[in-house]
């Protein structure tokens, strides 16, 4: 499987399938707010193939009980997999949400099968199958906090601003939890936003998680405003070079006038799409429908 390097820490590289997507910030959990965790989304369904995002030796596998979810059928267990990195043997890699097919002592290379993707009870109802990855010190490998800061590696260029004050697209997938929208505009890496006089690529859960990230083309200061479709959606709270964490303003997002949530990712190679979360369960739109995404300040 072709993999693309998307993050690193202390010489340890984290990779994403070239036809997949990833996110540092599209999660409510603390590691994603501190830039110490990344979620890798292969092009697979639940129960499907999970390619290893790293190269390492399996040192520990632990099965842990999950919360019971009433909204959807989920696995009663999640799995913690620890590896000793082959790139920096002084560091440990922590992987979650994969039922392993490997055992302690096995050596895995990036892109090789490490297990199958599970629907964890820790997920929200709209969460897709993914692999959570952190780089850790070996004496502290498991806690929610304590991961090492990650540096994004994807070199973004030729990002163009959106032409309209709304996004037009067509529904390509309809699920009980969400719609997938293919924008009419040709986009690269993800959804572009404005910061100051410049641009960046937006990722995160808007507005439901209360924060989001931007991979900017330039370096911006804390307090700088972020705008999507001309609407201010947040303000930078912290930064790591060109990657910034922003606090989300009170905004509302709509799909043809229906209140929805946006779930946004970074796409290293493939054409980006937009995931629109359905807050209401009743059918509203059909596959193939042409729709409009817009937002307002609440």
N, C-alpha and C positions, 0 to 999 in steps of 0.2 A: 504494500500500500504506500502510495506517495504521501510523504509527510512534509509539513512546513514548520520551521522553527518559529514560534510565536512569543516565547518568554524565556527568561533565564534568571538564575540567581547563583552567584559564586561559582560559575563555570558549569552549572547543571542546566541543560536545555530541555524545555517543554515543547512538544510538537503537536500539531493539529493536522488531521487529514486534509489534503488539499481541497477536497470537495465538501469539507465540513465547515464549521463555524466555531467561534469561541467567544468567551466573555469574562472579563475581570469583575464587572460590577453588577451584572444582572442576577442578583440574589439578595435575600435579606440577611444573610449570615455575615458575621463580623469579619471573617477573613477577606471577604470581597470589598468591604469598606476600607480595609487597611492595605490593600494591594498585596496581600500575601497568599491569595488563592485565585485559581483560574479554573473555569469550567470548559471542557472540550466536548463539542457536540459532533460525533461522527454522523454520517448519513445512514443511520440505523434506527430501527424501531426498538421498543422495549423487548428484551429477550434476545436482541441481535448482538452481533460481533462487536466487541470492545477492543480496539487496537491500543497497545500500550503507548502512552504519550512520551515515555522516557525509556532509557536503557538502564537496567539495574539487576541486582540479585534479590530475589524475594527473601525477606528476613522474618516477616511476621504476617499472619492472616488471622483476623479476629471477626467473628460474627456477632453483631449487636442487634438488640431488639429495636424495632421502629415504633413510633406512635401509630395508633390505629386511625385510619382516615375514613370518614363516612362519605366523603364526596366522590371517592374513586377507589377501585380495587388496587391495593398496593402490596408490596412484599412485606411479610411480617418481620423480615430481617434486612439490615444493611450490612455492608462488609467493609472492613478497614484492611487495606493491603499496604504493607511497608516494604520498601526496596532500598538497598544500599546502592547509591549512584555509581555507575561505571565511569562517569566523567569526573566526579569528585568523591572519592571513597570516604571522605570525612563527613558526608552529608547523607541524610535519609530523605526519601520521597514518600509522601503520604497520598494514597489514592482512596477515594470513596465512590460508592454507588455502582460497583462492579462485582458481580458474583464470580469469583476467580475460578479458572480452570487450571491454574498453575498451583504449585506447592512450594513450601519453604525450601530454599536451596536452588530453585530453578533460576536460570539466567534468561532474561527477556530483552530483546532489542526493540527500539522504537518501531511502531507499526505492526509488531507481532501480536497475536491474540493473547490477551491477558485474562479474558473472561467474557461474560455477557452482561448487558445493560439492564439494570433493574429499575422498577418504579418504586422508589423509596417512600416510606411514610413521612419522611422529612420534606418531601416535595410539596409545592403548591399544586393545585389541580391542573394548571396549565403547563407545568414544567415538562420539558422534553427529556429524553434519555441523554445523559451526559456523564462525563468522567471528571470528578473534582480532584484537583492536584495542588499539593503544597510542597515546598522544599523546607526541610526541618533540620535542626540539630539532632543528632542521634540520642542525646540524653533527654530530649523533650519532643517526642515525635507525634503525640496524639491530641493534645489539647486543641480547643477551637482557636485560641490565641497562640502566639509564639512562633508562627511561621516566618520565614525570611522574606524580605521585600523582593517582589518580582520586578523585572525590567522588561517591558514590551519590546519585541524585536522586529515586528513587521514594519518595513519602511514604506510609509504611505506617500504617494505622490499623485499629481494630476487630479486632485479632488476638485470637483466643480460644484458651485452652489446650486441649490434647487431653483428651478426657473419660476415656479409658481408659489403662491402663499398657501397652497394645499398640495396634497400628493394624490394624484390619480393613479389608479391601478386596477388590476383584475384579480378576482379571487381564484386561486389555483387549488386550494385545499380547504375543505370544511370539516371541522371536528367539533365534538360537543364542547370542547374547552376553548377553541380559538379558530380564527381564520388565518390563512396565509395569503398575503397580498403581493403580487408581482407589480412593482411600480412601472408606469409607462416610461418614465425617464430612465436613461441608462446611468446606473450608479456604480461606483467602485468602492469596495471595502464595507460600505454600510451607508447609513443616512447622514448626510452632511449637515452641520450646524455652524452658526456664526459665533465667533468669539472676538470681541473688539472689531478690528478690520480684517480678521483672518477667518480661517475655516478649520474644522476638525470633524472627526467621525464620532457619532453619538452611539453609546451602548448603555443598556440598563433597562429597568422596569419603570415606566413612566405612566402615571405619577405614583403608582401604588407603593414603591419601595422607599420613596422619599429622598432618594439620591440617585445619581447617575454618573457615568464617566465619559470623558471626551479624550480622544487621541488627536491632539492638535498638531498642526504643521509648524507652529512657532511656540515659543515659551511665553506663557502668560502669567500674570500675577494673581495672588489671592484676592478675591472680591470682584474679579472680572465677570461680566454678565454673559450668559450663554443664551442664544436665540435659535429657535426652531420655527421655520415657516414665518419668520418675522416676529414671533411671540417670545418674550423673555420667559425662559423655563427654569432658570436656576442661576446660582452664583458660585464661583469657584471657592471651595473651602480649603483644599490642600492640593499639592502637586508633586509629581515626581518627574522632573524634566518636562517632556511634552505630554505626559499623561496626567490628567487632572480629575479630581473628584469634586463634584458639585452638589450642593443642596438644592433639591427640587422645590420650585415655587408651587403655589396652589394653582395648578392648571387642570383643565379637563380636556380629554382627547375624545374624538368622535369619529365613527365610521358611518358616513351618510346620515349624520345627525343622531346616531345611537351612541350613548356613552360607552366607552371601551377603554382598554389599557393597551399600551404599546410595549412589546417585548423585543428589544433590539440587540443585535449581535455584530461582531466583526467577521467578515468573510475574506479569508486570505486569498482565494483564487476564484471561486464561483461567483455568479451574479447574485447580489444581495436580494433578500426578500424582507418583508415586514410581517411580524406576527402580531395579530390584533386579538387581545383577550376578550372573550365574551363574558360580560358580567351577568347577562341574562341567558337563561337556558333555552328559551323558545327559539325556533328557527327564525332567522331574519333575512339572511342572504343565501343565495345558491352559488355553487361552483360555476365560474364563468362570468359572474356578475361584474359589471364595471362599477367601481365605488370611489369615494373620495374620503381622504383622511384630513381632518383639520383639527385645530385646537384653539382654546380660548383661555384667558386668565380667569380662574374661578372667583 
